[in-house]
Amino acid sequence: MPELYKMLNDSSAEVRVQLALQLSAQPGADAMKAVLTLLKKGGSPLLNDAITSGLRGRELEFLQALLAEPAGKTDTLVTSGLVQVLANCITTERKAARVSGLLEVVAAQAPNSPRQLALLNGMAGTPLDKKAKAQPRKLLYLEAQPAALTALSTKLAGNKAAKTLLTTVDKALAWPGKPGVPPPPVVKPLTADQQAQFEKGKLIYAGLCAACHQPGGTGLEGLAPPVVDSEWVTGPVDRPARIIMHGLSGPVTVSGRTWHLEMPPLPHLTDDDIANVLTYMRREWDHTASPVSAKEINAIRTANAGRTKAWTADDLKTPLKPAAKEAPKAASR
Ligand code: HEC
Protein backbone atom coordinates (compact mmCIF):
# COMPACT_ATOMS: atom_id res chain seq x y z
CA MET A 1 0.00 0.00 0.00
CA PRO A 2 2.59 2.68 0.94
CA GLU A 3 4.10 2.33 -2.57
CA LEU A 4 0.70 3.20 -4.00
CA TYR A 5 0.44 6.34 -1.91
CA LYS A 6 3.89 7.45 -3.06
CA MET A 7 2.64 7.38 -6.63
CA LEU A 8 -0.16 9.88 -5.93
CA ASN A 9 2.02 12.69 -7.22
CA ASP A 10 2.58 11.02 -10.56
CA SER A 11 1.30 13.43 -13.16
CA SER A 12 0.47 10.88 -15.87
CA ALA A 13 -3.28 10.50 -16.41
CA GLU A 14 -2.95 6.75 -17.01
CA VAL A 15 -1.15 6.16 -13.74
CA ARG A 16 -3.80 8.14 -11.91
CA VAL A 17 -6.59 6.05 -13.45
CA GLN A 18 -4.80 2.84 -12.42
CA LEU A 19 -4.31 4.19 -8.92
CA ALA A 20 -7.95 5.22 -8.66
CA LEU A 21 -9.01 1.70 -9.60
CA GLN A 22 -6.83 0.10 -6.94
CA LEU A 23 -7.39 2.65 -4.20
CA SER A 24 -11.17 2.72 -4.49
CA ALA A 25 -11.19 -1.07 -4.12
CA GLN A 26 -9.62 -0.66 -0.64
CA PRO A 27 -11.91 -0.08 2.31
CA GLY A 28 -10.94 2.56 4.85
CA ALA A 29 -10.48 6.28 5.22
CA ASP A 30 -6.86 6.41 3.99
CA ALA A 31 -7.76 5.02 0.60
CA MET A 32 -10.70 7.40 0.39
CA LYS A 33 -8.47 10.40 1.16
CA ALA A 34 -6.01 9.23 -1.47
CA VAL A 35 -8.77 9.06 -4.07
CA LEU A 36 -9.70 12.61 -3.08
CA THR A 37 -6.10 13.70 -3.66
CA LEU A 38 -6.23 12.19 -7.13
CA LEU A 39 -9.45 14.05 -7.91
CA LYS A 40 -7.96 17.35 -6.79
CA LYS A 41 -5.30 16.96 -9.48
CA GLY A 42 -8.08 16.97 -12.06
CA GLY A 43 -11.03 14.68 -12.59
CA SER A 44 -12.01 12.96 -15.82
CA PRO A 45 -14.74 10.56 -16.97
CA LEU A 46 -12.07 7.84 -17.08
CA LEU A 47 -11.07 8.50 -13.50
CA ASN A 48 -14.73 8.37 -12.42
CA ASP A 49 -15.18 5.04 -14.21
CA ALA A 50 -12.12 3.65 -12.46
CA ILE A 51 -13.42 4.79 -9.06
CA THR A 52 -16.89 3.33 -9.58
CA SER A 53 -15.53 -0.02 -10.80
CA GLY A 54 -13.25 -0.24 -7.77
CA LEU A 55 -16.10 0.63 -5.41
CA ARG A 56 -18.77 -1.69 -6.77
CA GLY A 57 -21.45 -2.06 -4.09
CA ARG A 58 -19.82 0.41 -1.66
CA GLU A 59 -20.77 3.60 -3.50
CA LEU A 60 -23.15 4.91 -0.85
CA GLU A 61 -20.61 4.66 2.00
CA PHE A 62 -17.93 6.25 -0.15
CA LEU A 63 -20.24 9.05 -1.22
CA GLN A 64 -21.14 9.78 2.41
CA ALA A 65 -17.46 9.95 3.34
CA LEU A 66 -16.69 12.21 0.37
CA LEU A 67 -19.50 14.60 1.20
CA ALA A 68 -18.19 15.00 4.74
CA GLU A 69 -15.28 16.92 3.14
CA PRO A 70 -15.86 20.69 3.02
CA ALA A 71 -16.84 21.97 -0.42
CA GLY A 72 -14.21 24.73 -0.74
CA LYS A 73 -14.22 27.31 -3.54
CA THR A 74 -14.29 24.96 -6.49
CA ASP A 75 -15.84 21.71 -5.40
CA THR A 76 -13.91 19.06 -7.34
CA LEU A 77 -16.38 16.43 -6.22
CA VAL A 78 -19.07 18.21 -8.21
CA THR A 79 -17.01 19.62 -11.08
CA SER A 80 -15.41 16.23 -11.79
CA GLY A 81 -18.90 14.72 -12.11
CA LEU A 82 -18.08 12.12 -9.45
CA VAL A 83 -20.96 12.94 -7.11
CA GLN A 84 -23.46 12.67 -9.95
CA VAL A 85 -21.90 9.43 -11.23
CA LEU A 86 -22.02 7.82 -7.78
CA ALA A 87 -25.65 8.85 -7.19
CA ASN A 88 -26.49 7.40 -10.58
CA CYS A 89 -24.74 4.10 -9.76
CA ILE A 90 -26.60 3.71 -6.47
CA THR A 91 -29.96 4.43 -8.10
CA THR A 92 -29.25 2.10 -11.02
CA GLU A 93 -28.41 -0.74 -8.64
CA ARG A 94 -32.10 -0.65 -7.58
CA LYS A 95 -31.72 -1.78 -3.98
CA ALA A 96 -34.62 -0.17 -2.10
CA ALA A 97 -32.71 0.34 1.17
CA ARG A 98 -29.69 1.90 -0.59
CA VAL A 99 -31.85 4.26 -2.64
CA SER A 100 -33.69 5.34 0.54
CA GLY A 101 -30.29 5.92 2.16
CA LEU A 102 -29.22 8.03 -0.79
CA LEU A 103 -32.35 10.16 -0.47
CA GLU A 104 -31.36 10.90 3.12
CA VAL A 105 -27.92 11.99 1.93
CA VAL A 106 -29.57 14.30 -0.61
CA ALA A 107 -31.86 15.79 2.05
CA ALA A 108 -28.88 16.39 4.35
CA GLN A 109 -27.17 18.73 1.83
CA ALA A 110 -27.70 22.50 1.81
CA PRO A 111 -30.89 23.16 -0.17
CA ASN A 112 -30.23 23.87 -3.84
CA SER A 113 -26.44 23.62 -3.33
CA PRO A 114 -24.25 22.32 -6.20
CA ARG A 115 -23.77 19.07 -4.30
CA GLN A 116 -27.48 18.57 -3.79
CA LEU A 117 -28.21 19.29 -7.45
CA ALA A 118 -25.46 16.91 -8.58
CA LEU A 119 -26.97 14.17 -6.39
CA LEU A 120 -30.45 14.84 -7.74
CA ASN A 121 -29.16 14.79 -11.32
CA GLY A 122 -27.52 11.44 -10.63
CA MET A 123 -30.72 10.03 -9.14
CA ALA A 124 -32.78 11.40 -12.01
CA GLY A 125 -30.44 9.71 -14.49
CA THR A 126 -29.39 12.96 -16.20
CA PRO A 127 -26.48 11.99 -18.50
CA LEU A 128 -23.20 13.82 -17.84
CA ASP A 129 -22.82 14.20 -21.58
CA LYS A 130 -25.23 17.04 -22.35
CA LYS A 131 -25.90 15.66 -25.84
CA ALA A 132 -27.03 12.23 -24.62
CA LYS A 133 -30.69 11.48 -23.90
CA ALA A 134 -31.80 10.54 -20.40
CA GLN A 135 -33.03 6.96 -20.08
CA PRO A 136 -36.27 6.86 -18.11
CA ARG A 137 -35.91 4.75 -14.96
CA LYS A 138 -38.05 1.73 -14.16
CA LEU A 139 -40.34 2.05 -11.16
CA LEU A 140 -38.61 1.01 -7.92
CA TYR A 141 -40.74 -0.15 -4.98
CA LEU A 142 -39.64 1.14 -1.58
CA GLU A 143 -40.98 -0.29 1.67
CA ALA A 144 -42.50 3.00 2.81
CA GLN A 145 -42.83 6.59 1.70
CA PRO A 146 -39.36 8.08 2.31
CA ALA A 147 -39.49 10.97 4.79
CA ALA A 148 -36.44 12.49 3.07
CA LEU A 149 -38.39 12.91 -0.15
CA THR A 150 -41.20 14.78 1.61
CA ALA A 151 -38.66 16.98 3.41
CA LEU A 152 -36.89 17.73 0.13
CA SER A 153 -40.03 18.73 -1.66
CA THR A 154 -40.81 21.27 1.09
CA LYS A 155 -37.26 22.65 1.15
CA LEU A 156 -36.98 22.92 -2.63
CA ALA A 157 -40.46 24.34 -3.24
CA GLY A 158 -39.05 27.71 -4.38
CA ASN A 159 -36.36 26.33 -6.72
CA LYS A 160 -37.79 25.49 -10.09
CA ALA A 161 -34.85 23.53 -11.54
CA ALA A 162 -34.33 21.50 -8.37
CA LYS A 163 -38.05 20.87 -8.09
CA THR A 164 -38.17 19.51 -11.66
CA LEU A 165 -35.33 17.11 -10.87
CA LEU A 166 -37.06 16.01 -7.69
CA THR A 167 -40.25 15.30 -9.65
CA THR A 168 -38.26 13.04 -12.02
CA VAL A 169 -36.78 11.21 -9.03
CA ASP A 170 -40.19 10.90 -7.37
CA LYS A 171 -41.82 9.51 -10.54
CA ALA A 172 -39.47 6.52 -10.58
CA LEU A 173 -40.24 5.60 -6.96
CA ALA A 174 -43.25 3.80 -5.53
CA TRP A 175 -44.31 2.75 -2.04
CA PRO A 176 -47.42 1.20 -0.54
CA GLY A 177 -50.28 3.65 -0.77
CA LYS A 178 -48.65 6.05 -3.28
CA PRO A 179 -51.55 7.36 -5.38
CA GLY A 180 -51.69 6.29 -9.03
CA VAL A 181 -49.06 3.58 -8.70
CA PRO A 182 -49.81 0.00 -9.79
CA PRO A 183 -49.32 -2.64 -7.07
CA PRO A 184 -45.92 -4.39 -7.23
CA PRO A 185 -45.88 -7.60 -9.29
CA VAL A 186 -46.65 -10.71 -7.26
CA VAL A 187 -43.72 -13.08 -7.64
CA LYS A 188 -43.89 -16.66 -6.50
CA PRO A 189 -41.04 -17.05 -3.99
CA LEU A 190 -38.32 -19.59 -4.78
CA THR A 191 -38.38 -22.83 -2.80
CA ALA A 192 -35.33 -23.65 -0.66
CA ASP A 193 -33.99 -25.87 -3.46
CA GLN A 194 -34.53 -23.19 -6.07
CA GLN A 195 -32.84 -20.64 -3.82
CA ALA A 196 -29.85 -22.98 -3.58
CA GLN A 197 -29.85 -23.15 -7.41
CA PHE A 198 -29.93 -19.34 -7.51
CA GLU A 199 -26.87 -19.12 -5.26
CA LYS A 200 -24.92 -21.64 -7.35
CA GLY A 201 -26.00 -19.87 -10.52
CA LYS A 202 -24.76 -16.57 -9.15
CA LEU A 203 -21.25 -18.05 -8.89
CA ILE A 204 -21.39 -19.40 -12.44
CA TYR A 205 -22.54 -16.02 -13.69
CA ALA A 206 -19.74 -14.20 -11.85
CA GLY A 207 -17.07 -16.69 -12.89
CA LEU A 208 -18.01 -17.09 -16.53
CA CYS A 209 -20.71 -14.87 -17.99
CA ALA A 210 -19.71 -11.64 -16.23
CA ALA A 211 -16.45 -11.49 -18.17
CA CYS A 212 -18.49 -10.47 -21.19
CA HIS A 213 -21.96 -9.52 -19.94
CA GLN A 214 -20.40 -7.56 -17.01
CA PRO A 215 -20.90 -8.13 -13.29
CA GLY A 216 -24.02 -5.94 -13.19
CA GLY A 217 -25.43 -7.59 -16.33
CA THR A 218 -25.23 -4.33 -18.24
CA GLY A 219 -23.22 -5.68 -21.18
CA LEU A 220 -20.39 -3.69 -22.77
CA GLU A 221 -20.04 -1.93 -26.10
CA GLY A 222 -18.29 -4.20 -28.61
CA LEU A 223 -18.17 -7.15 -26.19
CA ALA A 224 -21.65 -8.38 -25.25
CA PRO A 225 -25.25 -7.12 -25.00
CA PRO A 226 -26.98 -6.57 -21.63
CA VAL A 227 -28.72 -9.47 -19.90
CA VAL A 228 -30.62 -7.13 -17.55
CA ASP A 229 -34.15 -6.58 -18.89
CA SER A 230 -33.33 -8.82 -21.84
CA GLU A 231 -36.28 -10.63 -23.39
CA TRP A 232 -33.86 -13.48 -24.22
CA VAL A 233 -33.22 -14.09 -20.54
CA THR A 234 -36.77 -13.72 -19.19
CA GLY A 235 -38.64 -15.25 -22.17
CA PRO A 236 -38.96 -18.94 -23.16
CA VAL A 237 -36.23 -20.98 -21.45
CA ASP A 238 -35.13 -22.88 -24.56
CA ARG A 239 -33.70 -19.67 -26.07
CA PRO A 240 -31.01 -18.81 -23.51
CA ALA A 241 -30.40 -22.55 -22.94
CA ARG A 242 -29.64 -23.11 -26.62
CA ILE A 243 -27.47 -19.95 -26.74
CA ILE A 244 -25.35 -21.34 -23.89
CA MET A 245 -25.08 -24.84 -25.43
CA HIS A 246 -24.28 -23.86 -29.01
CA GLY A 247 -23.47 -20.15 -29.12
CA LEU A 248 -25.14 -17.23 -30.87
CA SER A 249 -24.21 -15.55 -34.12
CA GLY A 250 -25.38 -11.92 -34.53
CA PRO A 251 -27.32 -9.87 -35.28
CA VAL A 252 -29.47 -10.04 -32.18
CA THR A 253 -31.86 -7.38 -30.88
CA VAL A 254 -31.97 -6.91 -27.11
CA SER A 255 -34.45 -4.38 -25.63
CA GLY A 256 -34.69 -2.62 -28.97
CA ARG A 257 -30.94 -2.39 -29.71
CA THR A 258 -29.24 -4.55 -32.31
CA TRP A 259 -25.83 -6.14 -31.70
CA HIS A 260 -23.61 -7.78 -34.32
CA LEU A 261 -21.38 -10.03 -32.28
CA GLU A 262 -20.71 -13.73 -31.65
CA MET A 263 -21.11 -15.63 -28.41
CA PRO A 264 -19.02 -18.82 -28.25
CA PRO A 265 -20.72 -22.06 -27.13
CA LEU A 266 -20.06 -23.16 -23.55
CA PRO A 267 -20.32 -26.95 -24.01
CA HIS A 268 -18.65 -27.85 -20.70
CA LEU A 269 -21.64 -26.56 -18.68
CA THR A 270 -23.85 -29.39 -17.36
CA ASP A 271 -27.65 -29.41 -17.29
CA ASP A 272 -27.46 -28.43 -13.61
CA ASP A 273 -25.06 -25.56 -14.34
CA ILE A 274 -27.32 -24.16 -17.06
CA ALA A 275 -30.47 -24.56 -14.94
CA ASN A 276 -28.73 -22.79 -12.05
CA VAL A 277 -27.30 -19.89 -14.01
CA LEU A 278 -30.63 -19.31 -15.75
CA THR A 279 -32.56 -19.53 -12.46
CA TYR A 280 -30.19 -16.86 -11.17
CA MET A 281 -30.47 -14.58 -14.21
CA ARG A 282 -34.27 -14.90 -14.38
CA ARG A 283 -34.57 -13.66 -10.77
CA GLU A 284 -31.68 -11.21 -10.34
CA TRP A 285 -31.99 -7.54 -11.39
CA ASP A 286 -35.72 -7.33 -10.56
CA HIS A 287 -36.51 -10.09 -13.04
CA THR A 288 -39.57 -12.14 -12.12
CA ALA A 289 -39.37 -15.05 -14.59
CA SER A 290 -39.78 -18.69 -13.55
CA PRO A 291 -36.88 -20.75 -12.18
CA VAL A 292 -35.48 -23.50 -14.41
CA SER A 293 -34.94 -27.20 -13.63
CA ALA A 294 -32.13 -29.45 -14.88
CA LYS A 295 -34.84 -31.71 -16.32
CA GLU A 296 -36.10 -28.93 -18.60
CA ILE A 297 -32.54 -28.25 -19.75
CA ASN A 298 -31.94 -31.94 -20.39
CA ALA A 299 -35.01 -32.10 -22.65
CA ILE A 300 -33.71 -29.09 -24.61
CA ARG A 301 -30.28 -30.68 -24.92
CA THR A 302 -31.76 -33.96 -26.18
CA ALA A 303 -33.91 -32.12 -28.70
CA ASN A 304 -30.78 -30.49 -30.14
CA ALA A 305 -28.39 -33.41 -29.93
CA GLY A 306 -25.86 -33.32 -32.75
CA ARG A 307 -26.08 -29.57 -33.28
CA THR A 308 -22.69 -27.95 -33.72
CA LYS A 309 -23.53 -24.66 -35.41
CA ALA A 310 -24.19 -21.47 -33.43
CA TRP A 311 -27.81 -20.28 -33.43
CA THR A 312 -29.08 -17.16 -35.08
CA ALA A 313 -31.74 -15.04 -33.39
CA ASP A 314 -34.25 -16.08 -36.08
CA ASP A 315 -33.56 -19.81 -35.49
CA LEU A 316 -34.25 -19.32 -31.81
CA LYS A 317 -37.59 -17.68 -32.38
CA THR A 318 -38.86 -20.87 -34.02
CA PRO A 319 -40.34 -22.86 -31.14
CA LEU A 320 -38.42 -25.93 -30.11
CA LYS A 321 -40.05 -29.16 -31.29
CA PRO A 322 -40.46 -32.09 -28.87
CA ALA A 323 -37.43 -34.36 -28.64
CA ALA A 324 -38.93 -37.37 -30.41
CA LYS A 325 -39.77 -35.47 -33.61
CA GLU A 326 -36.61 -33.38 -33.72
CA ALA A 327 -34.01 -36.09 -33.09
CA PRO A 328 -33.60 -37.61 -36.60
CA LYS A 329 -33.38 -34.18 -38.23
CA ALA A 330 -30.85 -32.96 -35.71
CA ALA A 331 -28.70 -36.05 -36.22
CA SER A 332 -28.48 -35.49 -39.99
CA ARG A 333 -27.10 -31.92 -39.63
C1 HEC B 1 -16.88 -14.46 -24.56
C2 HEC B 1 -17.95 -13.56 -24.18
C3 HEC B 1 -19.23 -14.15 -23.67
C4 HEC B 1 -19.41 -15.01 -22.60
C5 HEC B 1 -18.34 -15.63 -21.70
C6 HEC B 1 -20.82 -15.20 -22.48
N1 HEC B 1 -21.49 -14.49 -23.44
FE1 HEC B 1 -23.51 -14.43 -23.70
N2 HEC B 1 -23.26 -13.29 -25.37
C7 HEC B 1 -22.04 -12.82 -25.83
C8 HEC B 1 -22.26 -12.08 -27.04
C9 HEC B 1 -21.18 -11.39 -27.85
C10 HEC B 1 -23.65 -12.13 -27.32
C11 HEC B 1 -24.38 -11.52 -28.52
C12 HEC B 1 -24.07 -12.31 -29.79
C13 HEC B 1 -24.75 -11.73 -31.01
O1 HEC B 1 -24.50 -10.56 -31.33
O2 HEC B 1 -25.52 -12.48 -31.62
C14 HEC B 1 -24.24 -12.89 -26.22
C15 HEC B 1 -25.60 -13.13 -26.09
C16 HEC B 1 -26.20 -13.71 -25.00
C17 HEC B 1 -27.62 -13.81 -24.76
C18 HEC B 1 -28.73 -13.27 -25.65
C19 HEC B 1 -28.70 -11.76 -25.72
C20 HEC B 1 -28.85 -11.08 -24.39
O3 HEC B 1 -28.03 -10.20 -24.11
O4 HEC B 1 -29.75 -11.42 -23.61
C21 HEC B 1 -27.78 -14.47 -23.57
C22 HEC B 1 -29.08 -14.79 -22.89
C23 HEC B 1 -26.46 -14.82 -23.09
N3 HEC B 1 -25.52 -14.35 -23.97
C24 HEC B 1 -26.22 -15.51 -21.92
C25 HEC B 1 -24.94 -15.85 -21.47
C26 HEC B 1 -24.71 -16.65 -20.27
C27 HEC B 1 -25.78 -17.19 -19.36
C28 HEC B 1 -23.36 -16.79 -20.16
C29 HEC B 1 -22.58 -17.56 -19.10
C30 HEC B 1 -22.99 -18.94 -18.88
C31 HEC B 1 -22.76 -16.08 -21.27
N4 HEC B 1 -23.74 -15.53 -22.03
C32 HEC B 1 -21.40 -15.98 -21.50
C33 HEC B 1 -20.82 -13.01 -25.25
C34 HEC B 1 -20.56 -13.84 -24.18
Boltz pocket constraint, residues with backbone or C-beta under 6 A from the ligand:
constraints:
  - pocket:
      binder: B
      contacts: [[A, 204], [A, 205], [A, 208], [A, 209], [A, 210], [A, 211], [A, 212], [A, 213], [A, 223], [A, 224], [A, 225], [A, 226], [A, 227], [A, 230], [A, 231], [A, 232], [A, 233], [A, 240], [A, 243], [A, 244], [A, 248], [A, 249], [A, 250], [A, 251], [A, 252], [A, 254], [A, 259], [A, 260], [A, 261], [A, 262], [A, 263], [A, 264], [A, 266], [A, 277]]
      max_distance: 6.0
